């Protein structure tokens, strides 16, 4: 029996005529078609989805967020266990088979965090976040002090150098101005990339320590009204955050590539390459002003000038600071929640996930994602209660330890890689689920159309438009970078479709895609959000600024659940491989052009990859065509499942077993976080970075790994074409 | 006898072969040629110029600046008379025939300037400029308080609305945000145009009063170190300045178009259309912060956010201010200094000028221009003492009352228009002569090459390059707008030549060009200059920041004097009419395209002007060709003088006797200050503004005036061609 017969008890005619042509041509979906669904299945799916969308509600979301933000629940603390238990119980109450899965990880907690300016005058710094009468949470003594997770302990006194955002380009400009940070304390503002990259660069340039601060021009009063009178960071707000070198590998620093179970072999901390080596701490804008007012030396370049009321200088000058950090490192517990709604086809998983640990209260990050996930879970549970049975199994994951470095998700993926690779069709992530009304998504190119399709069927609360149309409108009007979060706004898509970004790093999709090759999507609604990783990211903030009606958390639950239903119930999982191949041809061509600019040998080295990319496009087109031909007639169930697994496994062909040069944990040849760009994705990272470093030996190796990966994927697509042709031929009434 | 024979006692062969071809082709000047000079005259001119360049020196400039900045010398005060007398005596001591010419003008002085915030809390504002121990001048009690000249007296209490720079676009954006200033006090930051335009727009939009302030993002600590530790405006610094509607007409408000001599007929002040009608005052950044912190209402658009440590709002909200201004208006005296160095050809004037009045000490504005002018004058005097006699007469003017609204120059030009139009070949202005090391110039298109040529022969003190090459380099590297002054940086020239701007308004060249049609140039060296119109623009500022060695004041003296010598001694005055005509063709085409976009009738209306511009180009080419042919043979002196006068008078052909629509004082059809853009030049202003206003009737009138002007100029160039041909034919050995 084929997949459809498992529901209807009849043979399923697999018709892909609607699926791939739509995906290829980019035509808008017509009202009576859904990618991946056979026409006569569409009506039932629409009814199911409509029923689903009617269930999530704002009152539930609000109550859940109130519960989730009722205490600080940093990973490694008992509050994190309590949160996990509550979530497990919630999913159980929805009808899920929910379990807590426990690992441990090498995790710090701050024992002492001291900073003072010692010259030209003595001033105590490291001031705490201000309490506001409007919001009792802001005086909660349980909130952890400002610290950067995975900073080493240390103590030093040194002059200060201002390094702007502390990026590669900033250090180059610093050098051209004749200033370096050797032996100095570097002070960098947050923004323009992952803080772990700032720490790595400060370390590489010989800084004695690093201070990170929030400049009002980036997410504070220069941008807009500040908390509690607006959504932006007040002068006392501190951005906590990990500086783990997740660009090297995420997860428990002592167990790269294996799950940190009790018996796992562990590295000595000194051997862990994702651990920073120089003391690093975050401060608020008011403390930064005291230091920067005294930094002295040359004037900072004009675009290094931030929003503090002073003229920025580079230093070194008069200002000298004394920093003392004592960090308590221990193996601490992680509590992942895995909640499963078993389907008829229990060997095919559609996965959703977000983390539950928070730096403090975590209303937007991650609570708003969790409320959406809970409402999606509750609604799916209700459907089951009303008689529905999922076709494929739906798995909802609530991760612990994300904030420290994707700990919970990485350990779980490392523990379950083989099973995941044989079963998971897709992983859909959300993190800062709702910080405002602007829909934003990143996805593999094969999955972009699914996100577009689903958002055409969900209403946008504020505008009355469909989410898709509100998204398009926002993409067309909004300017460059978003303030307040580490994310970049996705550039408008030249095709006129709503734009989706590439998957970088910074949340739990990373181990799924980069380590296990599971096709992934990351979703959120964004907005004016300046309280990231501060005590102010709490219920009051969400209720007054982020999502006062909680309707966007409902909309996010609808989008998440709709994707689960599309992938869970589809007759053929709606991956768009021709679109994927086309994007890859462009990306490989970009790298080919860069290589050619280096020289003839480099050009020759990249040529096979170019051919392989063209080959991949041809294979994707053939597979698409074969699936399209396989139409309107029943297909045997075993052949159908075989096609499903083959489709899901194409992504794994892009993994190189040896990983990227210098960072073997990262297996994906096409996507990784940039070694020096942080959150943002690097496409074809091995080749890309080899060319940037002008490292010909690495380029040869990476180009060859890329070519092999593209050829493997072509072969898998060719297999799919053959499978489809076989299925076509073996049909009782084959034509 | 021709002009050269007057020196050498022989007939001069007038060869223009070198002159016009160079100007047309844009070839670099070769070492042994000078535009406008017959080859055998070049060597003598070079020797003369070299001798001239050797005379100006930094010590003289420094001593003169110390004298000029020894007391505040605002126009209308006795100190202004003392400055004029000292200057007259200086020029007399150099050998000039120097006189003080006196006019009066209707001028205000502040009696009472009060500002306080009355809601939400009571705060006294209008705080004075801070005194610094480093610089005794900053505690000089004679400095006038911060005020805007030509504000009416008045008193009101009203809520505040923030209008960003207070430009046309800002009021449009304000309207789109549903806010207006009717009955409110508008607060605008300085920058992006003339403050008189801000006052006019606030008045037109119904504001009860206007506050102007200096935002640190525009010329203060956001941009760089502040006085006395750097060249930028400290938080207490106030930009004084006139808000006279000089875009309507400059000069004494009561005597437009006639000299304000004792017997002149005067308007009632209520009838003067260049007098603002709403109370306006300037404040410093620290007072502005108090108000803006309390303005309330909607958040300002992101690009309205300045550099104060607060989130900018539009209002109206809580903030309410009480303003009281009492201005003492009287007929006050003006003391222009006119210093003449009589040449052999005393009916041909080469004119240089800058003003001597200052808001307070005026080291950069105008003292640095005055020291340069004095050194140029002293050097010319020395040449005379050593036996040289100028060919054409050189006139140096030191104007009074520029700061109030070009009073001294306008009255003098109005008094002497007929003589000027028959005698003046060129007027070369400088104002803020030196505020840094970057050469900058504006000029009529016919005069741009002269400026380029001269700067190829003057050394740039800092770089060791020629001024021309340093200028090119700066133009290529520097970014957009200059901070700190009202001037805009000139955009790079697409031809690869050093770029010169168009002449707008804001200094004393305006009556010469716009009212009398005298070809003009404006010159300066610019730089980091944040103390404009404040008490801090003093000797200490210049000695520490603007021009510590005084070498740029020497370089400016050299450039000024070299232009005087090139125009004074040239065998044919080196106007480049083909280049002028080419620029005009472009400008007329631009307006034609704009008119076409309005409709067919508008296009038809502009077509004759397009034809006339093409005609002008043809005439310019023919005149140039005829002058080129007139080569290598002596020309009769009377014919030669006739050609000189004809060349100088071409510019006057562009004047329309009736003036521009709505502002009849402005006679020039090609250049005027923009009615709503202020300092920056509006090219073809009548047509341009009619199209902007979509005023077809005015467009018809202005297009016709433009066409007539272009045709008149063509006719004059055709006359020149004929004169040259006649001169050629009348040569003893005509070929």
Interface residues (C-beta under 8 A of the other chain):
Chain A: X216 X221 X222 X223 X224 X225 X226 X230 X232 X299 X302 X305 X307 X308 X309 X310 X311
Chain B: X216 X221 X222 X223 X224 X225 X226 X230 X232 X299 X302 X305 X307 X308 X309 X310 X311
